[in-house]
């Protein structure tokens, strides 16, 4: 992920983020798994890029059916009103880290919330993009 970001920064003049945030898990899912895979990706990226990492900037407030068990249309509506922003990210350049982006429903929902808070920009970084 870091090498891809550096390549995009060099070729497409991507701005370095001020803050990196990870897609959160619901606390119940976190307890079941014992880790948040997006958090595990975001922490070293923030350290390597000398960016602020805010692990508690986003909160998952509802547990829903796991996205991987749903079809495309169901995934789009499954993520509505699931996340909250718990930090003041206004005017910051934010990188949102997710492990897998399939339909983009989760990323879209969080990006919309960040834009409502008037962040300067949002980049979505993911380890895998499925089609």
Secondary structure, DSSP 8 states (H G I E B T S, - for coil): -HHHHHHHHHHH-----SEEEE----HHHHHHHSS-HHHHHHHHHHHHHT-EE-TTSEEE-S----GGGS-HHHHHHHTTT-EEE-S--TT-EEEEEEEEESSSHHHHHHHHHHHHTT-SEEEEEEEEE--
